[in-house]
Amino acid sequence: MALEWYFLRVQVGREDTIRQSMMRRLKQAGIEELVPQIVVPTETIQDHRGGKKVVKRKKLYPGYLMVQMDLSDDVWFVLRETPGFGDFVGGQATPTPANPDDVEKVLATMDSSKEQPKVAVQFKKGDRVKIKTGAFENTDAVVEEVHADKGTLDVSVNFFGRPTPMSLGYWEVEPI
């Protein structure tokens, strides 16, 4: 049995539902051992909403599934007949397996974000922001540097006519 990874196009926004449907249909056909994994490529994102830390899943590739399978006619038929299935990525007549390096990169991204969730920072250098907390509440500032890995921003606040550098969490500011 030659297990290889394939990328499938599916309806955007229904990836999890289509994945469940494919798994159920494969089990009903008695061939689930030919398809050990169907994965919705996601990463874990950490954000702050209303002063609380929120961890959520974000799809890396909306509209795509990764499937590890031994591609037989039976498996191909079950997958193709699943509602929401589009087509295989790469092959016109017959599906072509995904590059193992590409698959490894996606799986590594998923694993690393589970251990250490990425921080959602929507600011970039030069953005004007308003400070929401602390002694400088409601003061305008300019983003000088973004530290996405730490979730902090270095900002410059005009204080007594002089630019004063500060380091703040991205949740402590809002865009102007």
N, C-alpha and C positions, 0 to 999 in steps of 0.2 A: 504494500500500500504506500503510494508516493504522496505524502502530504505537502501541499504547496499553498502559499498565500495568494489570494486574489483580491482586487479592489472591485467593489460593485457600486454602481450608481443607483440610488433609490430616491424616493420622494423626500424633499427637504422638509425637516420638521417632524418626520414620522420615523426616523431612523430606529429608535428604540422599539416602537410598535412593530415595525417590519422585521426587526431582528427576532423578537419574540414569536412572531407568526412563522418565520422561517424555521426556527427551532422546533416549534410545535408540529409543523408539517413534516419535517424530517423524521421526528419521532413517530408520527402516525404511519409514515412509509416504512419505518423500521430500518432506516439507514443513517441514524444519527451518529454512529461510530465513524462514518466516512467524513463527517464535518465536526471535528472536535471543538472548534472555536469560531464564533461569529462575534466580532468586536465593533463597537461604535467608538471610533478614535476620539477620546476626550482628554482634557487636562483639567486639573483642579485649580481654581482661581479663588484667592482670598480677597475680600472686599470689606469695606465698612459701610453700613447703612444705618442711619439713625443712631450713630454712636455705638453700634454693636458689630462685632466681627462676624462676617457671613462667609461661609465656604460653599462654593457651588461648582458644578461641572460645566465646562464650555466645550462644545464640539470643535475639534481641530479642523475637520473637513465636513462641513454640513452637506448632506446629500450623499455621503459615501459610507460604506461598511467595509471592514476587512474580514475576509473569510479564509480560514485555514481548512483545506479540504483535499480529498482525493476525488478529482473531477471525473465522475462517471456520467453516463447518459441519465441514470436515475436521479442523481444529485442535481444535474443541470436542469432537468425537467421540473423537479420540485421547486428549485430556487426561481426559475423563470416564471412559474405559474403563481408565485406568491404576489398578492396584491401590493402595489407600490414598488415592485422591482423594475429597474430601468434596463440596465445592461452591464456587461462586464467592461472594465476599463482596459483598453489596449488591443484587444482582439476584435477583428471584424467578423470572420466566420467562426473561428474557434477562440475561446478565451486564452490569453497568455498570462502566465504567472507573474506576480509582482517581483521586482528586484529585491533580493534578500536584504541588501543594505538599506533600502527604503523602508522595508517592514521593520527592521531593527531600530531605525531612527524613530519611527512612530511609537513603537512599543517602549523604547527608552524614555521618550518624552512623557508618555503616560505614567510610567513608573516613577520618574523623578518628581513629577508634579503631585503624585499621591503622597510621597514622603515629605516634600517641602512645597506646599502650594505656592503658585506664582501669585504675586501681588498685582492687583489691577490698578495701574496708574495711568490716568488719561491726560497727564500734563506733559508739556515739552518745554525746552529752554526758550525763554522769551515770553511765555504766557503771562498774562496779568491775572492775578488771583486776589481774593479777599480772605483775610485770616478770620476763622470762625470762633476761635477759642483763645483763652489766655489774656495777658495784659495788652496784646496788640489786636484784640477783637475788633472787627469791622475796619481794619487798616488794609489799604491796598499794598500789594507787593508784586515783584517780578520774579519769575522762576529763573534761577541762575544755573541750576544743575538738578538732574533727576537721578535718584538712586533706586531704580525699579526693584532690584534684588532685596533692598531693605525696606522699601515702601516709604522712603523719605524724600523730601525736596530741600534743596538749599535755595532760599529766597533772599531777596534784597528789599529791605523796608526803608523808606525815606523817613529818617528820624532826626528832628532838629536840622533839617536841610542837608543831612549827610546820608549816603546809602549805608545801611547797617545789615550785615549778613546774619541770617538765622537758619536753623535747620528745623523743619517741621515734618510731621507725618502728613501724607497726602490727604488723609481724612480731616485734617485740621484746616484745610483751605477749600475754597470753592472758586470755580472760574468766574470771571467778571463778564 
